[in-house]
Amino acid sequence: MDARLNILANPAAAGPIKHIVAAGIALRKSSLPESTAELVRLRASQINGCGFCTDMHTKEALHAGETQTRLNLVATWREATVFTEAERAALELAEQATRIADAAGGVPDDVWSNAAKHFDEEQLGALVITIALINAFNRVNVIVQQPAGSYEVGMLAH
């Protein structure tokens, strides 16, 4: 399977995409734990049906030391016992923000309040932008049908 469009080689899209990638790289300087960010990226990608990003963030998380068990359970995090309360709050925020069209009014106050109990203002800002960026990437990849399975760790890190 080939992508409908090579977004990185497209003159109109390559520049903006590189800026989105750079924004994601800049977020790594925040105090939001990278393991939490990867779990959030993975969960949003699963919800959006983005195979490329699901593959990418599974591999990046494994490379960063995440366990296979936890990655296997991200889709069922509510029933799993392997996530911290902070990670659960981040995953809930990611789900609500990713499924924003499913609930009029956006992210419920109780979901935001729960996240705010576990993350400081800087981390919340990084979490919000992480969720927004992965949703943008998911949408691009689903539209162009970027095939999954060929991602190699660090491929988009520069």
N, C-alpha and C positions, 0 to 999 in steps of 0.2 A: 504494500500500500504506500502510495506517495501522498504527501500533503498537497492540497489544492494550490497552495501558494507558499513559496519560500519567503517567509516574512522577514527574515534577516537579510535577504538579498534584494528585497523590494525597495527601490529608491524612496518611495513615499513612506514606508513603514519602518525601515531599519533604524532611522534616527530616533523616532519616538520610542521604539521598543528598547533600544540601547539605554535610553534615559530611565525607562521603567526598571530595567535590570540594574542600573546604577543606584536607583532608589532602594531596591532590595538589598544591595550590597551595603549601602549606607546604614540600613537598619541594624546590621550586625554589630554596630558600635553602641547600640542601646544596651540597657541593662536587662532587657527582656531575655530570659534564657533561650538559647538557640534551640534546645530540645522542644520547648513549648512552641516556638515559632514553626518548627518543622511539623509538629503534630497538627497544628492549625492549618498549615499549608496542605498537608495530606488530607485532612478531613474535608476542607472546602473543595479540593480537587475530586475527591470521591463523590461528593454531593453533585458537583457540576458535570460529572462524567468525563473528566479530562484525563485520558489515559496517559498522555505524555507527562503531565505534571504529577500524577499519581506515581508513575515510574520514577520520575526525577526525585521527588521528595522522599520516597521510600529509600532510594539509594543514598541520598545525601544524609538522611537521618541515620541509617546504618553506619555510614562512614564516620559520622560524628559520635558514634558510640551508643546509639539507641538500640534497644533489644528487638529482636524479631517478634517476640511475644507481644510487646506493647504495640508495635506496628500492625500486627495481625488483628489487634483488638480495637484499633482507632474507630472503625465503623460502628462498633458496639460499645463505646466507651461508657455508656450509662450502666451497663451490666457488668463491666470489668472492674476488677479490684486493683489494677496495676497503675492507676493514675492518681496523682495527688489532687487535693481539692482545688488548688490553683489551676492545674491543667484541665480539670473538669470545667471550671469557670471559663477558661479560655476556649475550650472546645464548644461549650454552649454559646458563647458570644459569636464564635466563628459560624456555627450553624445558623443562628438567628440572623446574622448579617448576610450570610450567603443566600438564605431563603427569604430575603427581605420582602419579596413579592407575595409570599404566602400569608403574611400577617399585616393587615392594615395598621399603620402606625409605626412600623419599623421594629427595631429592637426593643423588647419590653424593659421597663424600668428595673424589674427585679433581676433580669439577666445582667444589666449594666451594673447594678448595685453589687451583685455577687462578684463580678469581675473586679470592681473597685475595692472590694475587701482584700483581694489577693495581690493586686498590682498597684504600684505607685503611679503617679501621673505620667511620668516619662514612659514607663512600661505600658500603660494603657494607650498612650499615643502610638507607640511602636506596634502594639497589638492591632489597633485599628488600621494603621497603614499596611501592616502585613496582610490582614484580611482583605483589604481593598485591592492590594497589588495582586494577590493570588487569584482573586476573582477576575481581575482584568486579564491576567495571563490565561486562566482557564477559558475565558470567553474567546480570546484570540485563537487558542489552539483547537477548540471545538469547532469554530467557524472554518478554519483552514484544514481541519482534520489532520493535525500533526500526528503521525503514527507514534505509538508507544513501544518501548522496549529497547531502544538503541541509546538511551541516555547514558553517559559516562560521568561519574562524579567529577565535579569541577568544570564541566563543559561550558557552563554559562557564567562562571564566576569572575570573568575578567571583562 
